[in-house]
Amino acid sequence: MTGSRPKHAALTQFPVIENCLQIGGMPLTRLVQQIGQTPFYAYDREKITERIALLRKHLPEEIHLHYAMKANPMPAVVQHMAHLVDGIDVASVGEMRTALDTIMPANRVSFAGPGKKAYELSCAIAAGIVLNMESEQEMESIAEIGKDLNIRPNVAVRVNPNFELKSSGMKMGGGAQQFGVDSERVPEMLIQIGKLGLNFMGFHFFSGSQNLRHTSIQEAHEKTFQLGIQLAQNAPSPVKYLNIGGGFGIPYFPGERALDIAAIGGNLTRLLPEIKEKLPEAQIVIELGRYMVAEAGVYVCRVLERKQSRGQVFLVTDGGLHHHLAASGNFGQVIRKNFPVTIGNKVLSSEKETVSVVGPLCTPLDLLAAKMELPKTEINDLVVIMQSGAYGLSASPTAFLGHTKPIERLI
Ligand SMILES: *Cc1c(COP(=O)(O)O)cnc(C)c1O
């Protein structure tokens, strides 16, 4: 028996044939046989390609797109992405190595994040990538290491702006922050950059993550450009790189709607003439993680046991928060909400029941879906968590309780 398609948009983004979800053009049941085990993450290559095409369609041509690879550092994903985007942003030397394994030229790779260690700075300077400096102390270390290596480091200043990105899921700019240099301290730092002989590239702004309000993002873009123009007055050389951040969100929960990229693109088109006039050498960069990969990924686990307890049904699975912390609600959610979930081999079944999906860990936090209406399951059915292509496996405590790690595939 099959019913109607589910309401949540996330549940309709992959085709369904004969009641079975199709990932990368293949029935999920076939993919499970091919992989040979559950749980796993599967990322749909074509969906990633389409997503970058959507961004290219709506954003002005002049804007460079960078992939913030911490969202999904799987080497195959980063390799695929390197053919689609203009640069890669890394957050560690480990990520830098993965990025440099791709065709991306080193000068299109940038490195952000507080607490960069001396050996990380040294590796990055030797590689010739751009360092987004998070503090004055980091600037001093970079200058010293550059001298030792006899290389002129490429640097940009990560600015903690004097405004906030409104309605972000996670704020990372404005007010007091561990990220970047407070904008009022930047002019003095720019003088030092000149004195230290660093190769000044420009500015980096990143104000927050998971924003679904285009008007907030547009306002942030406008203020970022104004601040960039103002700070450039003290720069030791013309600004060549202006990274205005990202923060584009995706809909996870009922009632959330996809971001209006066309509106953001229209606003950038309106803002570009002024920035081109005032900072004629500046390459404008938008860096995105989640938006590029999240909707292309699913997490799949299997029902091991159907457990009844005082009137409630628990689907005990071989997956859990140790693989997918975000779906358990413990990665930045203020109030726990269910990710979109389906039963991959019974997507359209009209027989439904309300269940909680749990994992094997000895904690009540190990909850992948709480009291959710899903197609009625049997043992071995496949639980699929959608919107799992970003901040999934790499953002999860895989060592907790010593279970095996899931497999990742790019299909
Ligand atoms: C995490 C991060 C990103 C990516 O954020 P998303 O919300 O995933 O797009 C971009 N830039 C910096 C500096 C980051 O730390």
The ligand as an SDF file (V2000), in Angstrom:
LIG
                    3D

 15 15  0  0  0  0  0  0  0  0999 V2000
   32.3390   27.1120    9.4440 C   0  0  0  0  0  0  0  0  0  0  0  0
   32.7910   28.2220    8.6390 C   0  0  0  0  0  0  0  0  0  0  0  0
   32.2130   28.4540    7.3890 C   0  0  0  0  0  0  0  0  0  0  0  0
   31.0890   27.6490    6.8380 C   0  0  0  0  0  0  0  0  0  0  0  0
   29.8960   27.9010    7.4820 O   0  0  0  0  0  0  0  0  0  0  0  0
   28.5350   27.3070    6.9200 P   0  0  0  0  0  0  0  0  0  0  0  0
   27.5150   27.8250    7.8400 O   0  0  0  0  0  0  0  0  0  0  0  0
   28.6700   25.8300    6.9360 O   0  0  0  0  0  0  0  0  0  0  0  0
   28.3560   27.8100    5.5360 O   0  0  0  0  0  0  0  0  0  0  0  0
   32.7040   29.5070    6.6560 C   0  0  0  0  0  0  0  0  0  0  0  0
   33.7180   30.2740    7.1170 N   0  0  0  0  0  0  0  0  0  0  0  0
   34.2930   30.0700    8.3140 C   0  0  0  0  0  0  0  0  0  0  0  0
   35.3810   30.9500    8.7600 C   0  0  0  0  0  0  0  0  0  0  0  0
   33.8520   29.0520    9.1220 C   0  0  0  0  0  0  0  0  0  0  0  0
   34.4020   28.8780   10.3200 O   0  0  0  0  0  0  0  0  0  0  0  0
  1  2  1  0
  2  3  1  0
  2 14  2  0
  3  4  1  0
  3 10  2  0
  4  5  1  0
  5  6  1  0
  6  7  2  0
  6  8  1  0
  6  9  1  0
 10 11  1  0
 11 12  2  0
 12 13  1  0
 12 14  1  0
 14 15  1  0
M  END
$$$$
